[in-house]
């Protein structure tokens, strides 16, 4: 019996030993094993929107109804101490079936159907019992729907009526729409915000009322919508004319210990005395002050004074101004190669008492084998200063979030068996965001100076006749621009809901310098040189699309998908991309069956030129899918599949079109590397620790590309990665 079979048998034994999920039930108790919904008269209706109205959800389950947390809970020995306390704390107790919850769920589902426009719907819970497990299926017959046949409004006259008339084109409820309370509520929320943005302080959705008449045409309704001068909680006698308010006094208070320049605060505040009240201006001021990240809390307190004045007091409290952040990634594979990447950074959020951010970073990357002298070491230091303004333009030019001006510089030292490389980088640019969903980084100036030394003689002899490798490993000088655009539907660091994100990165270098190329000295290849070093000329693009769907009880399960593609092209003064701009695959956040930089390019076999993997290309495509699920306590499980590779481009290298590393559609399928794997994560909310074990399925570098399961835990068949945060 091999090791893999032994592992599977041990896992099967453990699961079967804990498969009884009713052992701890008391007399007369049943476990609620599952709920389901079936819509009888409309198969296209999405039942997932009704599942949240179960008044008694069942335990989460994984494959074939197995619930790991529930199984652990059933490991009790009945003594109630020690071991029992431990497994009941980290496990999940069985949900004891409550018959009253069925009728409550029926009522909740009916109420929701009425809310979204299905009137007089029928919901019946059908209970079935198998041994001591209960399954409840809710049969649903959707009720009648009504089309809005006519629509009229009744609003107060005067300046409120004039303001309403300007907004009629934006009203979201229209003739021909289906009647629903959800649509009416959405319109009252939208419309009341519009009025608050136009001076009507305190106005809200409770000022609206609706009357629907269904006695006319069949399945249609006449809808009368009105706005009163008093809320629903008041009487008509308490009504008063709806009028616009003006901003009165504005003050900003903060602790004396919080050192920040007054000019910064007044510049970010958009609430001005004498202006017409606008809720959006209040929100804008809150967001701009919060974006400084200097304050623990920003409170904007409004109070009515007189008949048409609103006073504003902005209260600020101090947050921690400085601290350290630590990150660590580690990996190993079945060939015995270890990799460790520690990072530590220091930050100060108010270094010059004006919301300026200072960041100092230190990183390392060490790859080695035990009992082997071969090592690869990398060290890096970086410094960044971010100013809370768009340098050269005053705050008044920006109505929303204020862009920040960033200055960055870094030094990176790499010492590999084949060479030593020093990289000096500097950049200047702007970063900002819009409505917390869209963010950008634009760097009009980016500089990289790369110097190589200590080339191993054997390494040099192996690459001197290869134009691609020879030109990649040489001193060079980059001067250009770059940008990163990012969009997400959820900006939380660790989103607990379904979300989508996209990222696009663009770099271009050498075009400005190429204008002066005729005046420069040339090297043996005819490339123009600056300070004795050829300058690089290239364009590089990379795009990412990602989606995470959360589902199940308390959104305890998720499916995450990512698609990534990138390409770089050298031209003009360069024949190949600078090496640091190449793409690579493998690692903790990529193809997890391989270590970083050990995949590809294309169908190429492992490059023995490098003692430690360093395989790259100028084209990359990758796809990842991962299923995540709660196990017990704060522990989550994952199962994933990764696929992709990097390739070289024959248009850049003059390579033979049949070269194993060159991208061609003919060889595309055969050159895709693929792995599957499993992982365990500890989610502490503010921190996610992760261990992933990836096993190769399809390896383009092998003669027999499909990898037999018996080889998954043998030499060069798998890799283990430790990381912080989700891989994507």
Helices and strands as residue ranges (DSSP letters): H 3-17, E 31-39, H 48-51, G 63-65, H 68-73, H 83-90, H 99-115, E 122-130, E 133-141, E 147-154, H 159-165, G 168-170, H 181-197, G 205-207, E 208-213, E 220-227, G 236-238, E 246-253, H 262-268, H 279-290, E 295-305, E 309-318, E 322-333, E 338-348, E 357-368, E 375-387, G 395-397, E 404-415, E 420-434, E 438-453, H 457-463, H 467-472, E 476-488, E 499-509, H 511-514, G 517-519, E 529-530, E 533-534, E 538-551, G 553-555, E 557-570, G 579-581, E 619-632, E 635-647, H 650-653, E 673-683, E 688-698, G 709-711, E 718-724
